[in-house]
Amino acid sequence: MPYFVVTIEYIKPMDVVEEHTPAHRAFSGALKDNGILLFSGPFNPRTGGMLVLQAESIDKAVALFEDDPFKKLEIAKYQIREWVPKVGLERLE
């Protein structure tokens, strides 16, 4: 199954981001529990974050994030790209 990298860039003030971070992390936790999300976390400094996941297609990966509170509330903008790991792939399996 293909891998995807999702980069998130905050477009609202940090107080709004922090208010909705627990809901975003619950959303991400559900993706992890369903075996979709492999890694996630904020950038340092905290201007956004990144997630690595597996999905059947780019369309399915994009659709997954329609319910993310950061997306629904227009707190962040998203870039979703297919990623083809080559070096270190054995660590993902």
Helices and strands as residue ranges (DSSP letters): E 3-10, H 14-33, E 37-42, E 48-54, H 58-64, G 65-67, H 69-72, E 76-83, G 89-91
